[in-house]
């Protein structure tokens, strides 16, 4: 069994996985083209660094998942300013109490805070960083394992190419890795 087959078997065994399959190179290229010009609903640029890194790996697997899939191990969205200034962060399940009593946060919805004491000198943007996917790090020779969520347009490219239903209860995650 090769590494991609092993990765797919591991992913399929995870609760909430509906499908897992390797992305064809033409789909990888189509997603790369559209991910560079994404803006948020409020007009702020979105830098999907996770997708960029993931799609540049030797192997890219697409996961179609439902709400039972495990939460990410780290925030999937950050608001950034200047070079490395974190202006805001997604709040993962179980982490809300860490921010509830802080005086320097402004809640934007139930799962995102902005730090009121951080003032950037340049324009702010949303960063979708590469996210760890520890389940695949057990594959012998696998390295540089990263995961990410594509933009809604990237998700639609996948669903259209593979003729998948555009079900709002399902989401896609991409996992990329190299082999040594």
C-alpha positions as CSV (number, residue, x, y, z in Angstrom):
1,X,0.0,0.0,0.0
2,X,1.5,3.4,-1.0
3,X,1.4,6.5,1.2
4,X,-1.6,8.1,-0.5
5,X,-3.7,4.9,-0.1
6,X,-2.6,4.7,3.6
7,X,-3.5,8.4,4.1
8,X,-6.9,7.9,2.6
9,X,-7.5,4.8,4.8
10,X,-6.6,6.8,7.9
11,X,-8.8,9.7,6.9
12,X,-11.8,7.5,6.0
13,X,-11.6,5.9,9.5
14,X,-12.0,9.4,11.1
15,X,-15.5,10.2,12.5
16,X,-17.3,12.6,10.2
17,X,-15.4,11.8,7.0
18,X,-17.9,11.3,4.1
19,X,-15.2,10.9,1.3
20,X,-11.5,11.1,0.9
21,X,-9.7,11.1,-2.5
22,X,-6.5,12.4,-4.1
23,X,-7.0,15.7,-6.1
24,X,-6.3,15.5,-9.8
25,X,-3.5,17.9,-10.9
26,X,-6.0,20.0,-13.1
27,X,-8.1,20.6,-10.0
28,X,-5.0,21.6,-8.0
29,X,-4.1,24.1,-10.7
30,X,-7.7,25.5,-10.9
31,X,-7.8,26.1,-7.2
32,X,-4.3,27.8,-7.2
33,X,-5.6,30.2,-9.8
34,X,-8.6,31.4,-7.8
35,X,-7.2,31.4,-4.3
36,X,-5.0,34.5,-4.9
37,X,-7.8,37.0,-5.2
38,X,-10.2,36.1,-2.4
39,X,-11.7,38.9,-0.3
40,X,-13.8,38.5,2.9
41,X,-17.5,39.4,3.0
42,X,-16.5,42.8,4.4
43,X,-13.9,43.5,1.7
44,X,-10.7,42.7,3.6
45,X,-8.1,40.6,1.7
46,X,-7.8,37.0,2.5
47,X,-4.4,35.2,2.3
48,X,-5.0,31.5,2.2
49,X,-1.4,30.5,3.0
50,X,-2.6,27.0,4.0
51,X,-4.0,26.3,0.5
52,X,-0.8,27.7,-1.1
53,X,1.4,25.4,1.0
54,X,-1.0,22.4,0.8
55,X,-1.3,22.6,-3.0
56,X,2.5,22.7,-3.4
57,X,3.0,19.4,-1.7
58,X,3.7,16.1,-3.7
59,X,0.3,14.6,-2.6
60,X,-3.0,16.4,-2.0
61,X,-6.0,14.7,-0.6
62,X,-9.5,16.2,-0.4
63,X,-11.7,15.3,2.5
64,X,-15.5,15.9,2.4
65,X,-16.6,16.0,6.0
66,X,-19.6,16.7,8.1
67,X,-20.0,18.4,11.5
68,X,-18.9,15.3,13.4
69,X,-15.3,15.6,12.1
70,X,-12.8,16.6,14.8
71,X,-12.2,20.3,15.3
72,X,-8.9,21.7,14.0
73,X,-5.9,21.6,16.4
74,X,-5.3,25.3,16.0
75,X,-7.1,28.4,14.8
76,X,-7.9,28.3,11.0
77,X,-8.4,32.1,10.6
78,X,-6.3,35.0,12.0
79,X,-6.7,38.7,11.4
80,X,-3.2,40.1,10.7
81,X,-1.6,43.5,10.4
82,X,1.8,44.7,9.4
83,X,4.2,41.8,9.2
84,X,3.5,39.4,12.1
85,X,0.9,41.3,14.2
86,X,-2.0,39.1,15.2
87,X,-5.0,41.5,15.4
88,X,-7.7,38.8,15.9
89,X,-8.2,35.0,16.1
90,X,-10.8,32.3,15.6
91,X,-11.8,30.8,19.0
92,X,-11.9,27.1,18.9
93,X,-14.4,24.9,20.8
94,X,-13.5,24.8,24.5
95,X,-11.3,27.9,24.3
96,X,-14.0,30.6,24.9
97,X,-13.4,30.9,28.6
98,X,-9.8,32.0,27.9
99,X,-11.1,35.2,26.2
100,X,-14.4,35.9,28.0
101,X,-12.9,38.0,30.8
102,X,-10.2,39.8,28.8
103,X,-10.6,43.5,28.5
104,X,-8.6,43.8,25.3
105,X,-11.0,41.8,23.1
106,X,-14.0,42.6,21.0
107,X,-16.1,39.6,20.0
108,X,-17.1,39.4,16.3
109,X,-19.7,36.8,16.5
110,X,-19.4,33.7,18.8
111,X,-16.1,32.4,17.5
112,X,-13.8,35.3,16.7
113,X,-12.1,38.0,18.7
114,X,-10.3,41.1,17.7
115,X,-7.6,42.5,20.1
116,X,-8.4,46.1,20.8
117,X,-4.9,47.0,21.9
118,X,-3.3,46.0,18.6
119,X,-3.1,48.8,16.1
120,X,-1.4,48.0,12.7
121,X,0.5,50.6,10.7
122,X,-0.6,49.0,7.4
123,X,-3.7,47.4,6.1
124,X,-5.2,44.4,7.9
125,X,-6.0,41.1,6.2
126,X,-7.3,37.7,7.1
127,X,-4.8,34.8,7.1
128,X,-5.8,31.2,6.8
129,X,-2.6,29.5,8.0
130,X,-1.5,26.0,7.2
131,X,-3.0,23.7,9.9
132,X,-1.4,20.6,11.4
133,X,-3.0,17.2,10.5
134,X,-1.3,14.9,13.1
135,X,-3.1,11.8,12.0
136,X,-1.0,11.5,8.8
137,X,2.3,12.1,10.5
138,X,2.3,8.4,11.5
139,X,2.9,7.4,7.8
140,X,6.4,6.3,7.3
141,X,8.3,8.9,5.2
142,X,5.5,11.5,5.3
143,X,6.8,15.0,6.0
144,X,5.6,18.6,5.7
145,X,2.0,17.5,6.4
146,X,-0.4,20.5,6.3
147,X,-4.2,21.0,6.0
148,X,-6.4,23.9,5.1
149,X,-9.9,24.8,4.0
150,X,-10.3,26.1,0.4
151,X,-12.3,29.2,-0.1
152,X,-16.0,28.8,-1.0
153,X,-15.0,29.1,-4.7
154,X,-12.3,26.5,-4.3
155,X,-14.8,24.2,-2.6
156,X,-17.2,24.7,-5.5
157,X,-14.5,23.9,-8.1
158,X,-13.9,20.6,-6.3
159,X,-17.6,19.8,-6.1
160,X,-18.2,20.7,-9.7
161,X,-15.2,18.7,-11.0
162,X,-16.1,15.5,-9.1
163,X,-19.9,16.0,-9.6
164,X,-20.6,16.2,-5.9
165,X,-23.7,17.7,-4.4
166,X,-23.2,21.2,-3.0
167,X,-24.6,20.3,0.4
168,X,-24.2,23.2,3.0
169,X,-23.9,20.5,5.8
170,X,-20.7,19.2,4.2
171,X,-17.3,21.0,3.8
172,X,-14.0,20.2,2.2
173,X,-10.6,20.1,3.7
174,X,-7.3,19.7,1.8
175,X,-4.4,17.8,3.2
176,X,-1.0,17.9,1.5
177,X,2.2,16.1,2.3
178,X,5.6,15.2,0.8
179,X,7.4,11.9,0.9
180,X,11.0,11.5,1.7
